Amino acid sequence: MRKCTHSVLPTLLLSLRASFPVKSFGPLPTFSTQPHKLKLSHRYSNHCHHSFRLTTARMSSTASENNNNDGNKLILVVGSANQDLTSTTAVFPTVGETVMGKNFATACGGKGANQAVAAASLNMAPVAMLCRVGDDLFGRNLMDNFRRVGVDCFDEKETIITDNEKCPSGVASILVNETSGDNMIVVSPGANYRLTQEDVRKTIAKAKPSQVLVQLEIRPPVVLEALKAGKDIGATTILNTAPAPEGWSLEDPEMNFFEHVDILILNETELRKVTGTSTSELPADDEESLAKSLITKGVGKAVIVTLGSRGAMIVEKIEDDGVTETVRVDAPEDLPGRKLPVKNTVGAGDSFCGALAAYRSAGLSLTEAAKYACGVASMTVRKDGAQTSYPLYDELPDCLKLKDRPSKRPKTSLKPIITFVTGNKKKLEEAKQILSTPDGSALFELSNKKIDLPELQGDAIEIAKEKCRLAAKEVNGAVFTEDTSLCFNALNGLPGPYIKWFLENCGHAGLNKMLDGFDDRSAYAQTILAYTTGPDEEIYIFDGRTTGKIVTARGPTDFGWDPVFEPDEGEGKTYAEMTKEFKNSISHRGRSFEKFRAFLAKSGSSD
């Protein structure tokens, strides 16, 4: 019987190449001669700039659980979710002109998503988002972002439109003037236009939110249905008329928006478009008369006109006969940084809308909520980006914090989010099944994210820890990684963690051929699961092993090396020939995940 050491590996690989001349091999991996020292085979780069910040207190909430009896008032945002593609430039181009940009960034955006994130960032009430995204990279980024910031998206299967060739995720192309911070935006709605009236009515009737916040980046009939459905259940309906297209009016006789709107929020440009007023008919500062005209047309409670650096104007109905009161508000005088230069106005109006809903959910009057929302918007324009500029509650200065804020939300409404680092949906579903409790429930929300982690060499456990550490920085939250090895005893543990490369280049037959000439065909499958609650936190290791032998491929061939591994406890079947339940009960993955599940259950019960 022969034994193999790492030093003979190159010869083994070359012989495999010669044995399979038709197969196109990838480049040979380089193997460290010091396996206990980690080594990067390429430089790690954090390229997902759209990732949102996460605090340890931020969790997702289930809308239907939080709405009625625990004191939290659900804010439901019905609207758009887009991938923002932002370029900064010294000057905006004229028609037919090409100008060179200075910087480029991608971020999660869309007026609806921005408003939901702004409200959730303040952590004053549960926030849910009703939208549609494509089954593409942008759509997955948007969904991952909602999970991280604690915005509930109801049924993910309904949220993601799978015919992505016909329906990509929405995209916003943004130009920002680097000097003034002014912006120009072109929105391609994509999947946003797949949200239907039926979707809206069904969701609102089930969730029973206290506030329904809507914008105009989805189809007008869907906007109207959201307002009607909100009024039907007694919710406060808020319409932000952004973007208001030229020639479009809320007075359309077939779609009378006004009578279904409690609070109407517009900026100066939108106010003139909605009222059909040209800029030459009224002085630029006479917004009050236009706002009052909207009250007379049916707006239920108030019209709020955001005025940029001048704050906001509120025209509020105080009596049923149409008597109104006008109040002008601005950010608190003692707001730190109020005099700092404006960097970027993208998303400022959305931050106002989201913050207004959040402060109202905390019991503030409309005037006080608008004043505080002006303060939040003022903070956002001093930073770059939209959602990334929205402050968390703990980042607010004292002048914007609530005096009688409860220390915590009710624990029963919170469910922690853990990200599984994988792009394989089949692995995600298998993990959910293994980690669920006997009654099928879960102690946490399990999401997934594909991350391009570097290829590492060294001890398997050290590799797992380093990958988990890098992933936690990328996700900025709780995360676990899974490293699987298939180890041939005759080859001193090879292929081990390099099994993916061997399988891709050798195939099932090649894995068998590696043991030609050896009497010992025994092997063991190993999963090392590494988990941490966040960047720079302790990393926990859960190791699972199953012993068996390498055999000629049997069973379906669509799940890795399962067809060539026959466990000792497998009753003569390969992994590929087993039912999912039986495989999970004896597999290396199942054992590793079971240890992880027990750890999470114990940790959750001790909180």
MOURMO-V140760 format. One record per residue. N is the residue number from 0. RES is the residue in one small letter. BURIAL is I if it has 24 or more other ideal C-beta (glycine too) atoms within 12 Angstrom, else O. Layout:
n = [N,N]
res = [RES,RES]
burial = [BURIAL,BURIAL]
//
This chain:
n = [0,1,2,3,4,5,6,7,8,9,10,11,12,13,14,15,16,17,18,19,20,21,22,23,24,25,26,27,28,29,30,31,32,33,34,35,36,37,38,39,40,41,42,43,44,45,46,47,48,49,50,51,52,53,54,55,56,57,58,59,60,61,62,63,64,65,66,67,68,69,70,71,72,73,74,75,76,77,78,79,80,81,82,83,84,85,86,87,88,89,90,91,92,93,94,95,96,97,98,99,100,101,102,103,104,105,106,107,108,109,110,111,112,113,114,115,116,117,118,119,120,121,122,123,124,125,126,127,128,129,130,131,132,133,134,135,136,137,138,139,140,141,142,143,144,145,146,147,148,149,150,151,152,153,154,155,156,157,158,159,160,161,162,163,164,165,166,167,168,169,170,171,172,173,174,175,176,177,178,179,180,181,182,183,184,185,186,187,188,189,190,191,192,193,194,195,196,197,198,199,200,201,202,203,204,205,206,207,208,209,210,211,212,213,214,215,216,217,218,219,220,221,222,223,224,225,226,227,228,229,230,231,232,233,234,235,236,237,238,239,240,241,242,243,244,245,246,247,248,249,250,251,252,253,254,255,256,257,258,259,260,261,262,263,264,265,266,267,268,269,270,271,272,273,274,275,276,277,278,279,280,281,282,283,284,285,286,287,288,289,290,291,292,293,294,295,296,297,298,299,300,301,302,303,304,305,306,307,308,309,310,311,312,313,314,315,316,317,318,319,320,321,322,323,324,325,326,327,328,329,330,331,332,333,334,335,336,337,338,339,340,341,342,343,344,345,346,347,348,349,350,351,352,353,354,355,356,357,358,359,360,361,362,363,364,365,366,367,368,369,370,371,372,373,374,375,376,377,378,379,380,381,382,383,384,385,386,387,388,389,390,391,392,393,394,395,396,397,398,399,400,401,402,403,404,405,406,407,408,409,410,411,412,413,414,415,416,417,418,419,420,421,422,423,424,425,426,427,428,429,430,431,432,433,434,435,436,437,438,439,440,441,442,443,444,445,446,447,448,449,450,451,452,453,454,455,456,457,458,459,460,461,462,463,464,465,466,467,468,469,470,471,472,473,474,475,476,477,478,479,480,481,482,483,484,485,486,487,488,489,490,491,492,493,494,495,496,497,498,499,500,501,502,503,504,505,506,507,508,509,510,511,512,513,514,515,516,517,518,519,520,521,522,523,524,525,526,527,528,529,530,531,532,533,534,535,536,537,538,539,540,541,542,543,544,545,546,547,548,549,550,551,552,553,554,555,556,557,558,559,560,561,562,563,564,565,566,567,568,569,570,571,572,573,574,575,576,577,578,579,580,581,582,583,584,585,586,587,588,589,590,591,592,593,594,595,596,597,598,599,600,601,602,603,604,605,606]
res = [m,r,k,c,t,h,s,v,l,p,t,l,l,l,s,l,r,a,s,f,p,v,k,s,f,g,p,l,p,t,f,s,t,q,p,h,k,l,k,l,s,h,r,y,s,n,h,c,h,h,s,f,r,l,t,t,a,r,m,s,s,t,a,s,e,n,n,n,n,d,g,n,k,l,i,l,v,v,g,s,a,n,q,d,l,t,s,t,t,a,v,f,p,t,v,g,e,t,v,m,g,k,n,f,a,t,a,c,g,g,k,g,a,n,q,a,v,a,a,a,s,l,n,m,a,p,v,a,m,l,c,r,v,g,d,d,l,f,g,r,n,l,m,d,n,f,r,r,v,g,v,d,c,f,d,e,k,e,t,i,i,t,d,n,e,k,c,p,s,g,v,a,s,i,l,v,n,e,t,s,g,d,n,m,i,v,v,s,p,g,a,n,y,r,l,t,q,e,d,v,r,k,t,i,a,k,a,k,p,s,q,v,l,v,q,l,e,i,r,p,p,v,v,l,e,a,l,k,a,g,k,d,i,g,a,t,t,i,l,n,t,a,p,a,p,e,g,w,s,l,e,d,p,e,m,n,f,f,e,h,v,d,i,l,i,l,n,e,t,e,l,r,k,v,t,g,t,s,t,s,e,l,p,a,d,d,e,e,s,l,a,k,s,l,i,t,k,g,v,g,k,a,v,i,v,t,l,g,s,r,g,a,m,i,v,e,k,i,e,d,d,g,v,t,e,t,v,r,v,d,a,p,e,d,l,p,g,r,k,l,p,v,k,n,t,v,g,a,g,d,s,f,c,g,a,l,a,a,y,r,s,a,g,l,s,l,t,e,a,a,k,y,a,c,g,v,a,s,m,t,v,r,k,d,g,a,q,t,s,y,p,l,y,d,e,l,p,d,c,l,k,l,k,d,r,p,s,k,r,p,k,t,s,l,k,p,i,i,t,f,v,t,g,n,k,k,k,l,e,e,a,k,q,i,l,s,t,p,d,g,s,a,l,f,e,l,s,n,k,k,i,d,l,p,e,l,q,g,d,a,i,e,i,a,k,e,k,c,r,l,a,a,k,e,v,n,g,a,v,f,t,e,d,t,s,l,c,f,n,a,l,n,g,l,p,g,p,y,i,k,w,f,l,e,n,c,g,h,a,g,l,n,k,m,l,d,g,f,d,d,r,s,a,y,a,q,t,i,l,a,y,t,t,g,p,d,e,e,i,y,i,f,d,g,r,t,t,g,k,i,v,t,a,r,g,p,t,d,f,g,w,d,p,v,f,e,p,d,e,g,e,g,k,t,y,a,e,m,t,k,e,f,k,n,s,i,s,h,r,g,r,s,f,e,k,f,r,a,f,l,a,k,s,g,s,s,d]
burial = [O,O,O,I,O,I,O,O,I,O,O,I,I,O,O,I,O,O,O,O,O,O,O,O,O,O,O,O,I,O,I,O,O,O,I,O,O,I,O,O,O,O,O,O,O,O,O,I,I,I,I,I,I,I,I,O,O,I,I,I,I,I,I,I,I,I,I,O,O,O,O,I,I,I,I,I,I,I,I,I,I,I,I,I,I,I,I,I,I,O,O,O,O,O,O,O,O,O,O,O,O,O,O,O,I,I,I,I,I,I,I,I,I,I,I,I,I,I,I,I,I,I,I,I,I,I,I,I,I,I,I,I,I,I,I,I,O,I,I,I,I,I,I,I,I,I,I,I,I,I,I,I,I,I,O,I,O,O,I,I,I,O,O,O,O,O,I,I,I,I,I,I,O,I,I,I,I,I,O,O,I,O,I,I,I,O,I,I,I,I,I,I,I,I,I,O,I,O,I,I,I,O,I,I,O,O,I,I,I,I,I,I,I,I,I,I,I,I,I,I,O,I,I,I,I,I,I,I,I,I,I,O,I,O,I,I,I,I,I,I,I,I,I,I,O,O,O,O,I,I,O,O,O,O,I,O,I,I,O,I,I,I,I,I,I,I,I,I,I,I,I,I,I,I,I,O,I,O,O,O,O,O,O,O,O,O,I,I,I,I,I,I,I,I,I,O,I,I,I,I,I,I,I,I,I,I,I,I,O,O,I,I,I,I,I,I,I,O,O,O,O,O,O,I,O,I,I,I,I,I,I,I,O,O,I,O,I,I,O,O,O,I,I,I,I,I,I,I,I,I,I,I,I,I,I,I,I,I,I,I,I,I,O,I,O,I,I,I,I,I,I,I,I,I,I,I,I,I,I,I,I,I,I,I,I,I,I,I,I,I,I,I,I,O,O,I,O,O,O,I,I,I,O,O,O,O,O,O,I,O,O,O,I,I,I,I,I,I,I,I,I,I,O,O,O,O,I,I,O,I,I,I,I,I,I,O,O,O,O,O,O,I,I,I,I,I,I,I,I,I,I,O,I,O,I,I,I,I,I,I,I,I,I,I,I,I,I,I,I,I,I,I,I,I,I,I,I,I,I,I,I,I,I,I,I,I,I,I,I,I,I,O,I,I,I,I,I,I,I,O,I,I,I,O,I,I,I,I,I,I,I,I,I,I,I,O,O,I,O,O,I,I,I,I,I,I,I,I,I,I,I,I,I,I,I,O,O,O,I,I,I,I,I,I,I,I,I,I,I,I,I,O,I,O,I,O,O,O,I,I,I,I,I,I,I,I,I,O,O,I,O,O,O,I,I,I,I,I,O,O,O,O,I,I,I,I,I,I,I,I,I,I,I,I,I,I,I,O,I,I,O,O,O,O,O,O,O]
//
